[in-house]
Amino acid sequence: MKILLHPAYFPNIATFAIIAQHDIIWEAEDNYQKQTYRNRCYISTDQGRHMLSIPIQHVGGEQGRQKYKDVLLDNSYPWQRQHWRTLQTAYRTSPFFEFYEDDIAPLFNKEYKHLLDFNLKTIETVGDALQLNISDQRTNIFELNPNEVIDARELVNAKRSIHVETESYDQVFGERHGFIANLSILDLLFNEGTNVTSYLKRINTGH
């Protein structure tokens, strides 16, 4: 059975394990909500766990809620340049940063309009780097309680702690901060490289 997920910004390791192990359908008809991984991810820097947050154009007044697929990126601020510089600083000494740098960098050089499209592109890009076949199927209606899929949309909630057992691996600042679990897939990619796919497929996701 397919698993229903929200496309997140460079999803965390637990979420990407589901993507690597299952056939996915992407939720594209829900309303946008704040405090989620829709526009943020976490990496490890010399300061410890660090959030990269994408600025969006907020809809207010009578318009109220808006569909996730309609959310526009706020490109008046050079967030792409800032995110890429932060990633370079955090991971340039990691074993596989140079190996995957040319795959990831174009995401931060091209301007995107919609958050949903950009997030799907980050997932597709990592999938291509890992030679994973990533589904591009999207929902065409919103269902609060879907019957034909396994609903894993709660994984996008940044305020809810989802406990998934993952093996520790060497991180750039591990000696300083200890192992930080379930960061963005980028942390695993830059530190583990060619071992990522087998690592993801060993995770018991509970799905």
Helices and strands as residue ranges (DSSP letters): E 3-5, H 13-21, E 24-26, E 40-45, E 48-53, G 61-63, G 68-70, H 79-91, H 97-104, G 105-108, H 115-129, E 150-151, G 153-156, H 174-177, H 185-192, G 193-195, H 196-202
